[in-house]
Amino acid sequence: MMTGSVREDGFASSGGTEMSPEQRVPEWGGDHLADPGGVDLDGDTVGVDPTELTDDDLIREMHSLHRTRLDTLRHAADSALANHLRRTAELETEYLARNPGREVDPSRLRDA
């Protein structure tokens, strides 16, 4: 029987059930929208409240997060990944609240 190896951080590298980043990050806690204030592990506020951003600033912040997404997922410390996930959720939630009737590109739809 083939089994997955265990990396130095104690997480399985292959085989078995893979965990999502949210499950791997102990600071995540699962309820990432309950505290929109955004506090890091030291108790400091992280980032401007998305409701206070202009539309242009909101888009710029989302561009920045999406540009650094893969690098953060692959190489950042668990606390940095948790912050990235939380901040992305905050900004995207605010964008959707501001744009409930956003234009959907028909080429992006799947057949039912």
N, C-alpha and C positions, 0 to 999 in steps of 0.2 A: 504494500500500500504506500502511495506517495503522499507525503505531508508537506505543508508549507513551512518555510523557514521563519524564524523569528529574528527580526532586526534588533539592533542595539537598544532601540527605544521600547522594545517589548511588544510591538504590534506585528502581526503576521504579515509577511510580504507577499504571500500567495497561498492559495488553497483556503478552504473554509469560507465562512461568510465574511465578506469585506465590510468594513465600517465606513460610514460617510465621514467627511471632515467634522461635521457637527458632533458625531458620536465620539470621535477621537479626541476632541478638544474639551478638556475638563471644565474650562471656564465658560463654555457655551451655554449650558443650562437649559437649552431647548426653547425658551420663551424669549426670543431675541427682539420682539417688538414691545414687550411689557414695559421696558425702561428705555424710552426714546432719548433720555438724557445722555447716553453714551459715556460710561465711566470705565476707565481702564483698571487694571489690577491694583494700581496705587491710589485709586479713588479720584483721579484727575479726569475732568471732562475731556472727551476726545472728539474733536470736530464740532463745527457749528451746527446747531439744530437745523435740520433740513427745511423746516417751515420758515426759517428766517432767510433762506437763500433766495436770490432772484432766480428766474427761470434760466438765465444764461449761466449763473454760478452752479445751479443744480446740475445742468448738463455737463459743465466742465468737470465737476466733482465725479460724476458717473464715468465720464471718459477716463479720468485718471485711475479710478478703481478697476475698470475693465482692462485698461492697458497693463496694469500690474498684476492682474488676477492669476495667471499661470505661474509666474515667478513666486508669488506669495503662497499659492497652493503647494508648489513643489519644494520650496526651500525655506520658508519663514518658520519661526518658532510658533508653537501652538497658540500662544497668547496673541501673536501678531495675526495669525490666521483667524482666530476668534474675533478680533477687532475688525478685520477685513470683512468677514461674513456679516457681522452686525451692522457695520456702516453701509455695506452694499444693500442690505435689506431696508435700512432706514431711507436711503436715498431713492431706491426704486419704488418703495411704498409711497413716498411723497410725490414722485413723478406720476405714478398711476392715479393718485388722488387729484392731482392738478389736471390730468388729461384722461378723464374717464371715457371720452369718446374718441380716443386716439385713432388715427387712420391705420387700418390693417391692410397690408399689401396682399392682394388676392393670390399672388404667386407663393406666399408663405403658408397658405391653407392646405390642409390635407383633405383628400376625399373622405366623405363620411362612410 
